[in-house]
Amino acid sequence: MRPGMDELRARLARHFPGAVIEVLDDSHLHAGHAGAAGGAGHYRVRLVSERFTGLGTVVRHRLVYDAVRDWMPQRVHALMIDARTPAEAS
C-alpha cells in the first residue's frame, strides 16, 4: 500500500531537515498502469534545501531516492522530483 502524503513528507523531512517540502499524490493519473496495479504510488515532490548546494541534478535525485529506497517499488512506484537550493527557488 502506498504511503500517504503526510507519511512521505515526514520521511523526506527526516532526511532533509529544514527543507521546504511539497508532496502531491499523482497516483490517480496512473490508474491502470502496471506499476500502479499493486497499489504503489506515483508522487510529485518539490524540495528546497541547502543540502543540494553544489550538487548536480543526478546526485540530488539520488539523495531523494535514498530517503525512500526501502519503499520502492512496493509502496512508491515513481517520483517526479524537483530538488533546488534556496537560491535557485527564489
Secondary structure by P-SEA (a helix, b strand, c coil): ccccaaaaaaaaaaaccccbbbbbbcccccccccccccbbbbbbbbbbccccccccaaaaaaaaaaaccccccccccccccccccccccc
